[in-house]
Amino acid sequence: MKNVKHLRCVKCNKTFSVEPGIYTCKECGPKGILDVVYDYEYIASRINKKILSESKVNSMWRYMDFLPVQPDGPKPPLRVGWTPLYRVDRLGQQFGLANLYLKDDGLNPTASLKDRPSAIAVAKALEEGYDTVACSSTGNAASSLAGNAAAAGLKSVIFVPGRAPQGKVAQLKIFGAIVISVQGSYQETFELSAHAIEKFGWYNRNAAINPYLVEGKKTVSLEIAEQLNWEMPDWVAVSVGDGCTVAGVWKGFKDLYEVGFISKIPKIISVQAEGCYPINRAFHLNKEFEPMEENTIADSIAVGVPRNPDKALCAIRETKGIAVNVSDEEILEAMRNIGNYAGVFGEPAGVTAFAGIKKAVAEGLVDPKETIVCCITGNGLKDVANGIRAAGEPIKISPSLEELEKVLEKI
């Protein structure tokens, strides 16, 4: 991989060569998350906006020069990425937002943004000769890994906390994964997966450990930039759990800035649920995170002990961004808002970013005239129970036109 220089620890800045099995800093241990450092001059010599505009690859692999995989190596066959970016004027007008966009990553193969890092994980596992991939997840990372692994002919072993929604568990089973439902917290689930991966020698897809997976997540930013014709928005709002997704969003824009494709990096709006906001609390208190309970309907971002806080906090701070916490009721309202006025069905964690946008504007933190992109990270069919909770039950009547007329008169 000529485009990659080395891996660098976010704690001590020590560098490591790119070799199989190197995930975290040998000096700092598990907290020493590594960052992939690129040769931007080399990338700029190989790719430009014109080449991209002529690309026939309508997936995340159109950005191969920005990714830490062998250019001619094996890739999972599912079409991941190049999801739509909608300008949603009707939704924006409803809340006084002049320039609002939704990036709908619920339209990925397994219906979440997590397909992006999972595609990288499967590609790296194939490169390195593994036959089994594994991870812990609250749901979306699990189903994305299982789906991409199945398509590529790899086995998958998935650890989920007992609270994972049935829609996500069903996906895992359909994709043929070995599913271990851990009757405990996400933290306990993660720890068990880490011990099992080490003991049995599986490829580690845990995004908070594996430095390559953030690189998959960053492709959402590369797409946003290209789809906006390289005119950067003022803000990008992201639902935040472990910290990996927001770190990836930042990394993507940073890469584009370094090769001269864009002239500014958007500010980040980090949005967490009030029932679990360790990263946002660390940002506001300007200190390291402290563990929190996982008490929110937004299961995909209910991470009380985030594994990638350093990169997440850098993303907010270096972009001069903000951190906003929202209640479960505000999340449910965001599900209704986006569905009613934009026709997009997002799961609770998938729409949390929009709830944060509304709150940030209401509190004067964001100018409603600015351009804002909201990342919808997962499809609502992942969690139909909360979809019904947000929208309400259907009207039930007997098969009678007269009764229907009476009901319609009351609406």
Stockholm file with secondary structure:
# STOCKHOLM 1.0

chainA/1-411         MKNVKHLRCVKCNKTFSVEPGIYTCKECGPKGILDVVYDYEYIASRINKKILSESKVNSMWRYMDFLPVQPDGPKPPLRVGWTPLYRVDRLGQQFGLANLYLKDDGLNPTASLKDRPSAIAVAKALEEGYDTVACSSTGNAASSLAGNAAAAGLKSVIFVPGRAPQGKVAQLKIFGAIVISVQGSYQETFELSAHAIEKFGWYNRNAAINPYLVEGKKTVSLEIAEQLNWEMPDWVAVSVGDGCTVAGVWKGFKDLYEVGFISKIPKIISVQAEGCYPINRAFHLNKEFEPMEENTIADSIAVGVPRNPDKALCAIRETKGIAVNVSDEEILEAMRNIGNYAGVFGEPAGVTAFAGIKKAVAEGLVDPKETIVCCITGNGLKDVANGIRAAGEPIKISPSLEELEKVLEKI
#=GR chainA/1-411 SS CTTEEEEEETTTCCEECCCTTCCBCTTTGGGCBEEEEECHHHHHHHCCHHHHHTCCCCSGGGGGGGSSSCTTSCCCSSCCCCCCEEECHHHHHHTTCSEEEEEEGGGSTTSBTTHHHHHHHHHHHHHTTCSEEEEECSSHHHHHHHHHHHHHTCEEEEEEETTSCHHHHHHHHHTTCEEEEESSCHHHHHHHHHHHHHHHTCEECCTTTCTTHHHHHTHHHHHHHHHTTTCCCSEEEEECSSSHHHHHHHHHHHHHHHTTSCSCCCEEEEEEETTBCHHHHHHHHTSCCCCCCCCCSCGGGCCSSCSCHHHHHHHHHHTTCEEEEECHHHHHHHHHHHHHHHCCCBCHHHHHHHHHHHHHHHTTSSCTTSEEEEEECBBGGGGHHHHHHHHCCCCCCCSCHHHHHHHHHHC
#=GC SS_cons         CTTEEEEEETTTCCEECCCTTCCBCTTTGGGCBEEEEECHHHHHHHCCHHHHHTCCCCSGGGGGGGSSSCTTSCCCSSCCCCCCEEECHHHHHHTTCSEEEEEEGGGSTTSBTTHHHHHHHHHHHHHTTCSEEEEECSSHHHHHHHHHHHHHTCEEEEEEETTSCHHHHHHHHHTTCEEEEESSCHHHHHHHHHHHHHHHTCEECCTTTCTTHHHHHTHHHHHHHHHTTTCCCSEEEEECSSSHHHHHHHHHHHHHHHTTSCSCCCEEEEEEETTBCHHHHHHHHTSCCCCCCCCCSCGGGCCSSCSCHHHHHHHHHHTTCEEEEECHHHHHHHHHHHHHHHCCCBCHHHHHHHHHHHHHHHTTSSCTTSEEEEEECBBGGGGHHHHHHHHCCCCCCCSCHHHHHHHHHHC
//
